[in-house]
Amino acid sequence: MSIPPPSGPQHPQDPQGLQGPYPAARPQHHTQPQPQPQGAYSPPQLPYAAAPGFAPYGLYGPYGPRPPAAVNGVAIASLVLGVLCFLPAVGLVLGLIALRQIRRRGERGRGMAVAGSVLSSVGLALWVVSLSTGVAADVWQGFKDGARADSVLALRKGDCFNSPGGLEGWATEATTVPCARAHDGEVFAVLTRPDGAYPGDDRLTDLADERCYALQDAYVMDSWALPDDVAVYYLVPSRQSWRYGDREITCVFGHQDAKTRLTGSLRRDETTLDTHQVTYLEAAQGLNTAMEKAPVAEPSDEELADHTEWAREVADALAEQTGTLRAHPWPGDARRPLAELAGELEKAEEEWTAAAGATDLDTYYDHYDKGWALLDARKSVTARKALGLATTPPEAERDAERGGGGGAIEV
């Protein structure tokens, strides 16, 4: 690149090319040095006399002061990322790149590059510590707590909500509404999975199916209060949300027809029931759990031991239930019907105990049939009415009574 000479009178070029654009130096006459008074200052002699308006070469350059070096932009970016502790790994890499560029180009900003690298290193260390100590989970929880009202991440146990397209399309959006209003679903449980590699869609779906159905009785303790047309749905983490810390499986009640809405809360637990109702339902749940363990195979000489063992579990559950019904201080209107129900259950306990001790199929069937008949759910309607509980048995229990097979019959 050609640089023009300074403005003003042009001076002849040095014929030997030694001085470039500078004027030729005047030759200095060598004379004998004159003695100086002691202590007097003698200015240094320059080899060339500078022309007016020009500084000696090497002090300011050919044509005035040199411009200051530019600040390295990468160093600035490294410092910003280091201060904000945002993407610390990126800030560290940018800081190292900036130091290399500054050395090669002679740019300014070395201090910023060093500071950015140090701060980013500290931030990266803090991120590693947070991931190993669970702080990242707290960050994810804070994110969910601050999620928009129309996000499924904000749903909690007991929430009723609507979603665009009903339950068939609520993968990302859900707006909470009062349960007294028509709604698509009601959350009855939220499960948190442990950290680790993504289990896969199939594994999460199987787990949700198993755990959600097992937890519905804790939310609706009175199974008679759960409508027959209500089904269980669930939301599981996707592979993408798992990477960002999503570990929740959300269990939901909804209508079997996903486009039909529910009205009113289905919740029947300690938060909505009184002490007497909870005591009755907890006692009944023990029998219900035992009945669900009925052997799948029909009784035979080879399978008799399995059936007598099950009969023993039923007898024990009946003994525990009748003991609770006898011991609890029921309110006045409920005392008589609860005492009558306890008497019927005691008779059933005797038959199931005899079935448990049977040594042949005929004896087992004889006591089994009598014990099953005494567990008629309709005998508990009066007691339930006195306690203010639902009085219509679920369809499944009505079918079990008609079929006379094993299954859950809550009384």
N, C-alpha and C positions, 0 to 999 in steps of 0.2 A: 504494500500500500504506500502511495506517495503522499508525503506530508508537505504542504506549501510552506514557504519561508515566512517569517514574521513580517508584519506590515512595516513600512518605513523605507528609508533609502537602502538600496541593495548594495552589498559590499562585494568586492571581487573575490572569487574563489581562490583558495590556496592552490597554486599551480602544482604542488606535489600531492594534493589530495589529503593532507594531514588534518586540516581543520574542518572540513565539511562546510557547513553554512556559516561558520564563525568567521569574523574578519581576521585577516592575517595579523599576527602579533608583531609589534614593533620590536626590533632588535634592541637589546639592552647594552649600554656602553659600560664596559668594565672599567671601573675607576678604583683608585685606592680607597679603602674604607676610611671614613673620617672618624676620628675618635669621638666617642660619646661620653657625655658626662655620666659619672657613676650614678646608677639608679634610674637613668633615663630609659624610656621605652622605645624600642626600635621595631617598627612593623615588619612582618615577614615579607620577603620579596617573592612575588609571584613570577612564575616563568613566563607568563604572557600577560599583557595588559588587556583587561576586558574592555570592549567598546561600550560606549554609553548605552544604557538600556538593556545590557545582557549580563547574566550572571555566569560565573565560571562553570564550565561543563562538569557535571558530577554532583553539583549541589542541588539544582532544581530541574535538571533535564534540559533539553534543547530549547523548549518554548514555554517555560513557566512551570508551576507546580504540577506534579503527577496526581491524577484523581485517586481517591481512596479505593482499596479493594472491595469488591462486592461481598455481601454476607451470604453464606451458603444456605440455600432454601431448605435443603434436606435437614440441616442442623436445627432450623426453626421447627420443622415438623416433628423431629425427635423430641425436642424440648416440650412442645405442646402435648404430645402423647404421654410423655413422662409425668408432667404435672397433673394431667387429668386421670392418670392411671388407667387409660382406656387402650386396649390392645397393647399391653406391655411388651409382648414379644416383637410386635412390629416396631414399637418405639426404640427398642434395643438395636434391632437390625439397622434402622435408619440412622441411629447415632454412629454406628461403626462405619457405615457407608459415608456419612458426612465427614468423619475424621480423615478418611482416605482421600476424599475429594479435596478437602482443604489443604492437605499436604501437597497434592499434585498441582492444584490450580493457584495456590497462594491466596485463597479466599479467607475472609474473616468468619467467625462463628465457632471457633474451636471450643470455647467455654460452654456455649449452648449445646454442642454435640456431646461433650463430656457429661454435662448435667442431665441431658435427656437420656443418655445411656445408663447413668447411675440410677435415676428415678425409675426408669423402665425395668431395670434389674430388680429393684426393690418391689415394684408392683408385680412382676412375674413371680417372685418368691412368695408374696402374699397370696396370689391366686393359687399357687400350689398348696400352700398351707390351708387355705379355705376349702379347697376341694377335698383334702384329706381329713378335715375336722368337721365337715358337715355345714360349714358356713354357706356353701353354695346352695344347700337345700333351703336355708333360711331366706336367701335371696330369691329363690324360686317361689317360696311361700309368699314373700312380700309382693312379688310380681302378680301372683294369683289374687292376693287380697286387693290389689289395686286394679284388677282387671275390670273391664267394662261390665255394666249390668247385663248386657246381652251376650255374655260369653259363658260357655259351659264350665269354664275354669272357676267361675264364681259360685257355682251351685254347691249347697251344703245340705246335710241331712235335715229333712223336714221342709225343704223348699218345694213349692209347687211352681210350675213354669209352663210357658208356651214356647213353641218353636216353629219357625216357618216350615210348612209342609207336614206338620205333625211329627210324631216320633220317628217316622221313616227318614226324616231329613234334618235331624237336630245335631248333626255331628259337630258343629262349631258354634251355633247360636242358640241362646235360650234366654227368655225374659221372665224373671220371677214375677208371680202374681199372687194375690191372696188366695189361699186354698178354698175359700168359700165361693170363689168365682170359677167358671169353667176353665179347665186347664188340660194340657196334654199329658203331663206327667208329674209325679211326686217322688222326690229323692228319699229313699229309706235307708241307705247306707253308702258310705264312701270308704273304700279300702285303699291303703297305701302299700305299694310293693317295695321291697328292698332294692337298693342300688345294685348295679351290675350290668351285664350285657343285655341288650334287648331280647326278651324271651321269644318273640315272634308272635304274629297275630293269632295263630291257632292255640298256642299255649295260653295266652292271655284270655282268649275267648272261653276256653275250657275252664280256666280258673274262675272267671267271672260267673259262668253258668253254675259252677259248684257252690261258690261262696255266697252269691246273691240269693239263691234259693234257700240256703241254710240260714241266712240272716233275716229273712222276711218275718219270721215268727217273733223276733225280738222287737220289731217295729210294730207289728200287728199281733199282739199277744192273744187277742181274741180272734181266732181264725173264723169264727162264725160271722164276724163283722166285715170280712173281706169278700166283696162281691164276686160271684162266679165268673163274671166277664172281665176281671182284671188279670193282666199278665205281667210278667217280669221282663224288663229291658235293662240293658247295661251299656255304659260307655267305657271303652278301654283306650289307653294311650296308643298313639300311632308311633311309627318308627321315628318320625321327625320330632314329635313332641317329647319322646323319651330322651333324645339327645340334649334337650334343654331342661331336663329335670322333672318332667311329668311322670309321676308314679301312681296316679290315682285311678281306681276303677269305681265308677259311679253306678250304683244300683237304683233302678227306677221302677215305680209302678205306673202302668198305663193301661188303657183299654185294649182288649184283644184286637179290636179293629183300630189300628193305629191312627185312623182319621177321626175317631170318635173321642170326645173329651170326657173327663171326669169332673165331678162337682163335689166339693167337700173333702176334708182331709181324711185319710185312711189310718192315721196314726192312732194306735191303741197301746200305749205303754205307760210307764210311770209318770210321764209328763201330762197325760190326759186322763188317767184312771185314778180312783181313790184306793186306799190301802186294802179294803175288803175285796175289791175287784181284782187287784193284783195278786192277792193271796190265793184266791180261788183259781185264777188262770195259771199261776205257777204250779199249783198242785195238780191241775189237770194236764199240764204240759209233760209232767213226768210219765203219766200213763200214755200219752200220745207218742212220746219218744220210744217207749217200749213196744208199742203196737207196730211202729214202723219197721221194727227189726224182724218181722215175721219171715221165716224161711221161704225161699222162692219155690222150692220143690214141694210137691204134694207129700203128705205123710206116708211113709212106707216102713217096712221092717228095718230097712237099711238107714232110713232117714229119721227114725223115731227119736233118737237121742238129740238131734238138732231141735226138734219140735218141743220135746219136754224141757230142754234148756231154755227155749224162748218162753214157754209157759211159766217157768220160774221167774223170769224177769218181769212178766206181766203181773204175776201175783205179788211180787215185791213192790212194784209201782203202785198197785192198788192199796197195799198195806200203808204205804207212805201217804197216799192221797187221803184215805179215810182217817188216818191219824191227824192230818192237818185240819180236815173238816170238823173233827170232834174237838180239837183244842182251841181253834181260833174263836175269839169273842165276836160273833156276828151281830149286826144290828138287829133290833127287835123283830122286824117283819121277815127277816131272812133266816132266823134261827130254826124254825120248824122245817121249812123246805130243805135246808142244808142238812139237818139231822136225818130226814127221810132219805135223802140222796146218799148219805154216808152208810145207812143201813143197806141199801141196794148194792153199794159197792163192796160192802163186807161179804155179802152173799156171793158176789162174783169172785171175790178173792178166794173163797173156799173152793169153788169149782176149778179155778185156774191152778190152785195149789194141788188139787187132786190130779189134774191133767199132767202137772209136772212130775208127779210120782208114778204115772202109769208105766206098766211094763209091756203092754201090748197095744195094738192099734185100736181095738174095740173099746178098751177102757179110756184111752186117750180121747177118742172121738166123742164118747159119751159125755165126759166132763167139759171138753172143749165147746161142744154145742150149747150146753147149759150156761157156761161162763160167758160165751159170746152174746147169748140172748139177754143176759142181765146187764150188758153194757149198751143197752138201747139209749141212744143220745136223747131221745124224747123225754126220758125220765129226769133230765136235768133242766128242762125248760122252765119249770116252776121256780127252781132255785136261781136260775139265771135272771128271770124276770124280777125276782125280789132284789137282786143285786144291781139291776139296771144294765145288764149285758144283753147282747144280741140273742134272739130266741129262735132264729131260723137256722138249722144246721146247713153247712155247705153242701153243695151238690155231690161232692166226692164222698162225704160221709153218708149221705142218703143212699148213694149207689152201693157203698160197702155194706150197709145194713140190708139192702135188698139182696145183694149177692152172697152174703154170709161168708166172705173170705177174709184173709188177713188184711190189715191196713190200719190207718190211724182213725180212731173214733174218739174224739174229745168229748168228755162229759163234764 
